[in-house]
Amino acid sequence: MKTQTLRKFVGLTLALCSFGLMAAPMTGVDKVQFKDNKVFAWRNGGIIEAVTEVALPFDILVQTNGAFTVKAGKKRQLEEGEILGRDGMLLKPDGSIVALMDHVTLNRGQVLHNEDGEAAAARDVIQLGDGMTLRPDRKIITPQGNASWLLDGELLKPEGGSLPARDTITMQGGRVMVQKDGSMLPLDPARSITMNDGTKVLGDGTVIGFLSDGRTKLAEGEVLVIEGVVVRRR
């Protein structure tokens, strides 16, 4: 009887292991991408298929089917081609980038409160964990009584402090697109734009101040991720 019970236990253990349910999450990963219904992980300079869930900073767990959670919140799903980095930013194939963690931001002049992947317009004063208050008209009051304004693309954490903002530059269908200050903007061929980090982008795809491998122009479908708006308050 004991032998039969032991065999059942061993069989169950092997079955669980075969499905990755008892394996420890993969750590030390720089980013993951969901492609062809598989999750691929960049780690130690190489790319491997994830056979167990992947643990990223900010309490992000990515399962092998592309489903993920942030701080054990509701389950979300990576879409084809999306890349999730250890900075908690989700990069989409069209070049847009969003923060997955809870945050407050300003988009086209509207204060948005993002919680567990859902964004809603702020209608009341938001009290942040560091003592700052944010009004729906985007005015910020520090604990010392100093006033400033939330900037488009800026990311504030509910517990206080800020998240690093990111901008992108991409070439899609022969047209240059940039995400700056939280919004995707097409760039006409005869125009140029200077990004928050000083990178200059021309409408023909020329990028000045970022590319370092000898090229001066974006390739079709290429997406560059650069530093976004930086704000320091006291």
TORMAR-495463 format. One record per atom (N, C-alpha, C): residue in one letter; x, y, z. Coordinates in steps of 0.1 Angstrom, whole numbers, plus 5000, padded with zeros to 4 digits. Atoms other than C-alpha are relative to their C-alpha. Last residue first. Layout:
<sites>
aXYZ/...
</sites>
This chain:
<sites>
r499649994986/r511856974952/r498850055009/r500849914992/r511056854917/r500650005015/r499550014986/r513156704890/r499350115008/v500449894992/v511556624856/v500649985014/v499350014987/v512956414828/v499650125008/v500049874993/v510856364796/v500649975014/g501049905001/g511856054777/g500150125009/e500549944987/e515055854774/e498950104996/i499149904995/i515355654741/i499450065013/v500649954987/v513855344726/v501050095006/l499049954990/l514655294689/l499350055012/v500549914989/v512255084668/v501250035009/e499149984989/e513254934634/e499350095010/g500450084989/g510354834611/g500950015013/e501550035000/e512054964580/e499749915012/a500450115010/a515755054588/a498449985002/l500850114994/l516455394605/l499749894989/k501450005003/k519155614590/k499449875006/t500649874997/t522655734601/t498549994998/r501149965008/r524455404603/r499550145004/g499649955014/g527955374616/g498950034991/d499450115008/d527055154646/d500450044986/s498550004997/s526455444671/s500749894992/l499450125006/l522855554663/l501550005001/f500350134993/f521755814688/f500749884994/g499749994986/g522856174681/g499649875008/i498749944996/i521456234647/i500150005015/v500049984985/v518756004633/v501450055004/t498749974995/t517956014595/t499950035015/g499550114992/g514655854587/g501450025006/d499650115009/d513656084559/d500649885007/g501150075006/g511556294582/g500449904990/l500549945012/l514556394603/l499049914993/v500550105010/v515156294639/v499550084988/k500749935011/k517356494663/k499649894989/t499950065013/t518356324696/t499250074989/g499249935009/g518556574724/g500249944986/d498650034996/d517256344752/d501050084990/n499749954986/n513756494750/n501549985003/m500650084989/m513556444712/m500550055013/t499050034990/t514256704686/t499449945012/i500449984986/i511956694656/i501249975009/s499150064991/s512456734618/s499550025014/r499949954986/r510256814589/r501049935008/a499249875000/a510456774551/a500250065014/p498750015006/p509456404551/p500950135001/d500049975014/d506556464575/d501450004994/l499049905004/l506956304609/l500050024985/p499450025013/p503956114623/p500950124997/l500049895009/l503456154661/l500649964987/m499450045013/m502655894687/m499750114990/s500850005012/s501856054721/s500849964988/g501250094998/g503255994756/g499149994988/d500949954989/d505656294757/d498749925000/k499449904991/k507256184724/k498950055009/q500849984988/q506455874704/q500750095009/v499349994987/v508055914670/v498950005011/m500949974989/m506955794636/m500850025013/v499449994986/v508955804604/v498950045010/r500349874993/r507155684573/r500650005014/g499349905007/g508355404549/g499850145006/g500549985014/g505755164560/g500650124993/q501150105002/q506755204597/q499450034986/m500449995014/m510055364606/m499049894997/t500250115008/t510455414643/t499850034986/i499849965013/i511655644671/i499849884991/t499650095010/t510555594707/t500150074986/d500549965013/d510255794739/d500549894990/r499350045012/r510655654774/r499350064988/a500849995012/a509755794809/a500849964987/p499349955012/p511655674839/p499150004988/l499550115008/l509155624867/l500850064988/s500450015014/s508555894893/s500649884994/g498950015009/g508455944931/g499649984985/g499149885000/g505555874953/g501249974992/e499449994987/e503555564963/e501050115001/p501049974989/p501155624934/p500750015013/k500450124993/k504155644910/k499050035011/l499949994985/l504355944887/l499549875006/l500650114993/l505055914849/l500350015015/e499450024987/e505656224828/e499349895007/g499150115000/g504556194792/g500749965013/d500450115009/d502856534790/d501149895000/l499749985015/l504156744819/l499549884993/l499750135006/l502556764854/l500250024985/w501050065009/w502657134865/w500549864995/s499450025014/s504457294894/s498949934992/a501050045010/a503557424929/a500849994987/n499549955013/n505757444960/n499049944990/g500949905005/g503857394993/g500450064987/q499549874996/q506657205011/q499150124995/p500249984986/p504656885008/p500550135006/t499150084992/t504656944970/t499750015015/i499649924988/i501657074951/i500949905009/i499450084990/i501156954915/i500450095012/k499249934990/k498757114891/k500549915011/r498650035001/r497556884863/r500950085009/d499649905009/d493957034862/d501549994997/p500550035013/p492756714878/p500550104989/r501449965003/r494856804908/r499649964986/l500249965014/l497956624920/l498550024997/t501350015005/t499056614956/t499950044985/m500449915010/m502556544969/m498549974996/g500649884994/g502956375003/g499650104989/d498949924995/d505356104992/d499550145005/g499450054987/g502555844989/g501150095006/l498950095002/l500656044963/l500749975013/q499049994989/q497256204970/q501149894998/i499350134997/i495156234938/i501150035010/v498649984996/v492656524937/v500649865003/d499849954986/d489456414920/d501550025002/r501049914998/r488356354884/r500150075014/a500049964986/a491356174871/a498950115002/a499749864997/a490656024837/a499850035014/a501249924998/a490855644837/a500350155002/a499849854998/a493455404825/a498750075001/e501249925004/e493255024831/e500250155003/g500250015014/g496354804832/g498850084994/d500150145005/d496354734869/d499649994985/e500050104990/e495755104877/e499749864995/n499950135005/n496555394854/n500149905011/h499650094989/h495255734865/h500049854995/l500550145000/l495155974836/l500649925012/v499450084990/v495556354837/v499349865000/q500950064991/q494556504804/q500749915010/g500649904990/g496656764786/g499049945010/r500749895007/r497456544756/r499250095009/n500150035014/n498356254779/n499250104993/l500749905007/l499456334815/l500149974985/t499349935011/t500456044837/t499250114994/v500849895004/v499655864869/v500850084990/h499449875001/h501155524875/h498950104997/d501049904996/d500455154883/d500750144999/m500249994986/m503154944865/m498950115002/l500950104995/l502854844829/l499650025015/a499650064987/a504455154814/a498949915005/v500849964989/v503655214777/v500649935013/i499550064988/i505555214744/i499250055012/s500549934988/s504455284709/s500549925012/g499149904994/g506755174681/g499550075012/d500249875007/d504154994659/d500950115006/p499450005013/p505454654671/p499950134992/k500850065010/k504654734707/k500650014986/l499849945013/l507054804735/l499249924990/l500550095011/l505854734770/l500250074987/m500649935012/m507854914797/m499749894990/g501449994999/g508554754831/g499250064989/d500349874995/d512254844831/d498550015002/r499850004986/r513054474828/r499750135006/g498649984994/g511654494793/g500049995015/l500149954986/l508454354777/l501350005006/i498850024992/i508454314739/i499850075014/e499749914989/e505354274718/e501249965008/g498949905003/g505654084685/g500350105012/e499050045009/e502253904688/e501050124998/e500450025014/e500254024718/e501249974991/l499149945010/l501153984755/l499449974986/q499450095010/q498153894776/q500950084991/r500049935013/r496954034809/r500749914990/k499250065011/k495953854841/k499850084988/k500850085009/k494654074870/k500949954988/g501349945004/g497054174897/g499349914990/a501050104998/a499753954913/a498650064997/k500350014985/k502054254915/k498849925003/v499149904993/v501954284877/v499550015014/t500649924989/t500553974859/t501050105005/f499149954990/f501453804826/f499150085010/a500849934990/a499953584799/a500950055011/g500049865003/g502353514770/g499150075010/n501049985010/n501753134769/n499850154997/t499550055013/t505053064787/t498950024989/q500150145002/q503953274817/q500449974986/v500450035014/v505253624824/v499949854999/l499850155003/l505553734861/l499349984986/i500650045013/i506054114868/i500349854998/d501050114997/d506754194905/d499249964987/f501449944998/f508254534895/f499049895002/p500249904989/p511354354882/p498650055000/l499449875003/l510954054859/l499850095012/a500249894990/a510153694867/a500850124996/v498949914999/v509753454837/v499750115010/e500449864999/e507453154838/e501350095002/t500649974988/t509052824827/t499650155000/v500850124997/v509952694793/v499450005014/a500350014986/a511153034780/a499149875002/e501550014997/e512553004746/e499849975014/i500550144998/i516153124745/i498550005002/i501550005001/i517953444733/i499649855001/g500650105009/g521553504743/g498550015000/g499649985014/g523653784758/g499449914990/n498650035002/n523253664793/n500550014986/r499350024987/r519453654791/r501549974997/w498649965002/w517053764764/w500749995013/a499449924989/a513853564768/a501450034996/f498550015001/f511553424741/f500650105010/v499349904993/v507853354749/v501549984999/k499050044991/k505953144724/k500650125006/n500750074988/n502653184705/n501149955010/d500550145004/d504553264673/d499549925011/k500050025015/k506253554690/k499749864997/f501050105003/f505953704725/f499949994985/q500849975012/q509153884734/q499049894998/v500650125007/v510953894767/v499250054988/k501349975006/k513454144782/k499449874994/d500149865004/d516654164802/d498750044994/v500449985013/v516253834821/v499950154997/g498849955007/g518153764853/g499750034985/t499649864996/t515353544865/t501250044992/m498749955006/m513553234852/m500250145004/p500049915011/p510753124876/p501450044995/a499949874996/a511252814897/a500050104988/a498749945003/a509952494883/a500050145005/m499250014987/m506952324901/m501450074997/l500749944989/l504352404875/l500850015012/g499349894995/g506652354845/g499350075012/f500849895004/f504252114828/f500650135005/s500050005014/s506751834829/s499250124995/c498749955005/c507451914865/c500050024985/l500049864997/l503751864874/l501350074995/a501049935009/a503651534857/a500050155002/l499549995013/l506851424874/l499150074990/t498949905000/t505451514908/t500750014986/l500649864999/l502251334901/l501150104999/g500749985013/g504051014891/g499450144999/v498949985010/v506351034921/v499450034987/f499449874997/f503251074944/f501150034990/k500949905004/k501450784927/k500550145002/r500049995015/r504450564930/r499150114995/l498849945004/l504750644967/l500150024985/t500149864997/t501150564973/t501250084996/q500949955010/q501550224956/q499850155002/t499349995013/t504650154976/t499150064990/k499149884999/k502850245009/k500750014986/m500849885000/m500050005000/m500950135000/
</sites>
